[in-house]
Amino acid sequence: MALRFTFTRILPTLLLFAALIAGAISVDYLLHILGLAWIGRYCGFVGTALILISFIYSMRKRKWITSGSMKGLLKSHETLGWFGALVVLVHGGIHFYALIPWLALSAMLVVVASGLTGRFLLEDAQIRIKDQAEEMRKAGHSATDIDRELIGQSLLVDTMKQWRKVHMPLTMIFLALSLLHITATVLFWRW
Amino acid sequence: MRRTYISFILALGIGAVAILLFPYRALTPGILRTGHEAQKSDCFSCHTLFAGAPASKCGTCHKPGDIGLRTVKGGPLPKASPRTQLIHRVAAMECDRCHSEHGSRLGAAATSRFPHELLPVEVGAGCAACHSGKKPADALHTTVSAECSRCHSTKSWKPATYDHDKLFRFDRNHPPRCADCHRPGTSLKEYTCTGCHEHSLDRIERKHRKEGIMNFENCRKCHPSGNEHDTIKEGKQRGNREHEDD
């Protein structure tokens, strides 16, 4: 049972993170052997754009915008966040000089890990609620009873609420460090 | 929500303080090259806001006329480089076009390929001005009197290229090996096809006389490749007529 849980639920999440790192290393290596390592510098712009676009979901969640389905925007937030992180990793490369960009990159990886954890928790909570509803149905409970029991999907809400208390501050730290890095680049770049 | 904003402000504040107190450690994109230690504590000794590192800042220490000849302190270089001096004298470009003073632990800072297009035409056309000591003393180069640019480009020195197809097309039996057809010590304008057993003088003479061709000194005039059926017929009847001389 535990093994099945590990393989069907935990492993995909771990593999997504591993794929991010492996993908970034592969792309970086490819760029170097093709003599196109200079592209990495400009990947910073692309990665930042992808991550910023992924925040449309956050704006929709806070009702700053009202169009777009939550489910669809959440999916795009996950996808754009993952790809944006990959592009930023290629931009950073395997360099460890300046403290601020290095901390920003580390914060980004922590946020991605946190995001993948949230994704896992959301799916897990949804599955548990579905299983609970199924059990109640088999036990002969009416639909009204089931709804009343699972009203507000309290398990899901509580889980995500706790998770957000971690994910949001981490994201803010990442954004603050990125802002410092981008500002410094803008100030010192030859335009 | 409050926790979220506090996190942002705290991270921003701590980061900003770190930059103000330790700017080099906080922001450098790479270790500064030897000789630039004094610049570690003052980024603006080389950088101008929104303008990168302009040549005027480099010129504060590196006098353009002294590059390649003297040190920044004014003393003579142990080994002067007239070529370096020429490049910096004639090529109008920003220093960071080729030089990156923020090196890399992983290897030398990438100085890009020298942009030959920035040299004045009369200087750029003559490779010898900078590369005079580079001509190899091998059989090929000692017989070539043409300029280097005939075979070498400024895009990449190697591989050398020469459009030999307009003279003779190489193939499996005629690979691009200079010595097969051009005798060592002779000009590359001279060639011979009788160097291999397939084209012995007797055989060539016999085959051509059979066709009524008497003048067969300049093989490539009619044979642009090793394919015996790929011959150029000059509109003249073949028979007992001789080919016209070149």
HADDOCK unambig.tbl for C-alpha pairs under 7 A between the chains (distance, minus, plus):
assign (segid A and resid 97 and name CA) (segid B and resid 28 and name CA) 6.44 0.50 0.50
assign (segid A and resid 97 and name CA) (segid B and resid 29 and name CA) 6.05 0.50 0.50
assign (segid A and resid 97 and name CA) (segid B and resid 30 and name CA) 5.68 0.50 0.50
assign (segid A and resid 98 and name CA) (segid B and resid 25 and name CA) 5.64 0.50 0.50
assign (segid A and resid 98 and name CA) (segid B and resid 26 and name CA) 4.90 0.50 0.50
assign (segid A and resid 98 and name CA) (segid B and resid 27 and name CA) 4.66 0.50 0.50
assign (segid A and resid 98 and name CA) (segid B and resid 28 and name CA) 5.06 0.50 0.50
assign (segid A and resid 98 and name CA) (segid B and resid 29 and name CA) 5.94 0.50 0.50
assign (segid A and resid 99 and name CA) (segid B and resid 25 and name CA) 6.23 0.50 0.50
assign (segid A and resid 99 and name CA) (segid B and resid 26 and name CA) 4.51 0.50 0.50
assign (segid A and resid 99 and name CA) (segid B and resid 27 and name CA) 6.50 0.50 0.50
assign (segid A and resid 100 and name CA) (segid B and resid 26 and name CA) 5.40 0.50 0.50
assign (segid A and resid 100 and name CA) (segid B and resid 27 and name CA) 6.39 0.50 0.50
assign (segid A and resid 168 and name CA) (segid B and resid 4 and name CA) 5.83 0.50 0.50
assign (segid A and resid 169 and name CA) (segid B and resid 3 and name CA) 6.67 0.50 0.50
assign (segid A and resid 169 and name CA) (segid B and resid 4 and name CA) 4.67 0.50 0.50
assign (segid A and resid 169 and name CA) (segid B and resid 7 and name CA) 5.41 0.50 0.50
assign (segid A and resid 172 and name CA) (segid B and resid 4 and name CA) 6.44 0.50 0.50
assign (segid A and resid 172 and name CA) (segid B and resid 7 and name CA) 6.07 0.50 0.50
assign (segid A and resid 172 and name CA) (segid B and resid 8 and name CA) 4.72 0.50 0.50
assign (segid A and resid 173 and name CA) (segid B and resid 7 and name CA) 6.02 0.50 0.50
assign (segid A and resid 173 and name CA) (segid B and resid 8 and name CA) 5.33 0.50 0.50
assign (segid A and resid 173 and name CA) (segid B and resid 11 and name CA) 5.42 0.50 0.50
assign (segid A and resid 176 and name CA) (segid B and resid 8 and name CA) 5.69 0.50 0.50
assign (segid A and resid 176 and name CA) (segid B and resid 11 and name CA) 5.87 0.50 0.50
assign (segid A and resid 176 and name CA) (segid B and resid 12 and name CA) 5.02 0.50 0.50
assign (segid A and resid 177 and name CA) (segid B and resid 11 and name CA) 6.78 0.50 0.50
assign (segid A and resid 177 and name CA) (segid B and resid 12 and name CA) 6.48 0.50 0.50
assign (segid A and resid 177 and name CA) (segid B and resid 15 and name CA) 6.78 0.50 0.50
assign (segid A and resid 186 and name CA) (segid B and resid 50 and name CA) 6.66 0.50 0.50
assign (segid A and resid 187 and name CA) (segid B and resid 49 and name CA) 5.27 0.50 0.50
assign (segid A and resid 187 and name CA) (segid B and resid 50 and name CA) 5.03 0.50 0.50
assign (segid A and resid 188 and name CA) (segid B and resid 47 and name CA) 6.63 0.50 0.50
assign (segid A and resid 188 and name CA) (segid B and resid 48 and name CA) 6.99 0.50 0.50
assign (segid A and resid 188 and name CA) (segid B and resid 49 and name CA) 5.68 0.50 0.50
assign (segid A and resid 188 and name CA) (segid B and resid 50 and name CA) 5.60 0.50 0.50
assign (segid A and resid 188 and name CA) (segid B and resid 51 and name CA) 6.83 0.50 0.50
assign (segid A and resid 188 and name CA) (segid B and resid 52 and name CA) 5.20 0.50 0.50
assign (segid A and resid 189 and name CA) (segid B and resid 50 and name CA) 5.60 0.50 0.50
assign (segid A and resid 189 and name CA) (segid B and resid 51 and name CA) 6.19 0.50 0.50
assign (segid A and resid 189 and name CA) (segid B and resid 52 and name CA) 4.74 0.50 0.50
assign (segid A and resid 190 and name CA) (segid B and resid 50 and name CA) 5.55 0.50 0.50
assign (segid A and resid 190 and name CA) (segid B and resid 51 and name CA) 4.15 0.50 0.50
assign (segid A and resid 190 and name CA) (segid B and resid 52 and name CA) 3.91 0.50 0.50
assign (segid A and resid 191 and name CA) (segid B and resid 50 and name CA) 5.94 0.50 0.50
assign (segid A and resid 191 and name CA) (segid B and resid 51 and name CA) 5.95 0.50 0.50
